[in-house]
Amino acid sequence: MSVVRKTYDFFLSYSRNDESFVKALNGDLIERGVVTFLDQFDLNPGELYEDKIFSEIANSKAYGLVVTRNSAKSTWVEREYRYARTLFDRGDIQIIPLHFEQVVTTDFLASHNALQFSHTGNYQQNLTRLLFPGITKRDITAILVNEYYGPIWDRLRDALNSRYGIKVSAPGDIDRGGHLIEHQYLALDTFTSWGRQESAKLRQSRLIVFIDIFCGWPYNKDARRNSVRQCLEFVFKVRQRTRGTPNEIVFVLVHHSTALAAFAGEITDTFGTEGMSRLAHYFHIANDTPSADVSQFDPVWARVLRELMNAER
């Protein structure tokens, strides 16, 4: 059976009285790689409004109803929802209510699990959950490798857990982390039946690996050059192997801000002149940053989500 490809990831249904913050929400979703339909931007001059709206609801993977006191009173929003509901009942679309205000909703709408955007402290987590698993139906799992050294790792773990709502596994060094990734995430058929079940659960997730390829340098005085080479070989191999596949793995390199310069010679000797240029295309977090504010990770996290959403296509 052929898969019907939808033009849009997410259709935003809202009251015009809420236009200002819905535009801001739309911008945040686009920044994270979501292809949205918002009538303010996606209707051409002179188009038949009603025909276009209902056509593009059907052309979207998910329908998001921005629930406010204004939208609860809007007859047009109700019409959009009822049409989306007919598609939902046929299995053609997802419905994801976004509660920005606590209002009494219809019995039908109340049956859908909603994201509670009315709790302002959950905004980043709700954005993440809207994408994964909301639109994509896949969770995200984060793996922390070589996370023993540097002051930023505890803040990073806290941000992943509480700010973004992500499952975190910390297997330790490159040997343990590499074994988990290669054998449980990428080599499903090598396991016993129990192992295959555990691997299948992991493979249902999008995997993000946060790794210190420099093994904690300079905090770890025992960092070995061959360990750095091992980490880089692993990252390059897995990234090349999974890029563009349904199980593409995204790497975020967490290291001291001067580590790339300090190890430039070794990287070039091992991987040639392209070694440093390849690293420039990865996401980076400096582990010597003094800030204790977990919001410092938001810009990188938005780009990571964008990469994952692009991989979904």
Beta strands, then each sheet from edge to edge (+ up, - down):
strand 1: 8-13
strand 2: 36-37
strand 3: 60-67
strand 4: 94-99
strand 5: 115-116
strand 6: 139-145
strand 7: 167-172
strand 8: 205-211
strand 9: 250-255
strand 10: 283-286
sheet 1: 2+ 1+ 3+ 4+ 5+
sheet 2: 7+ 6+ 8+ 9+ 10+
end
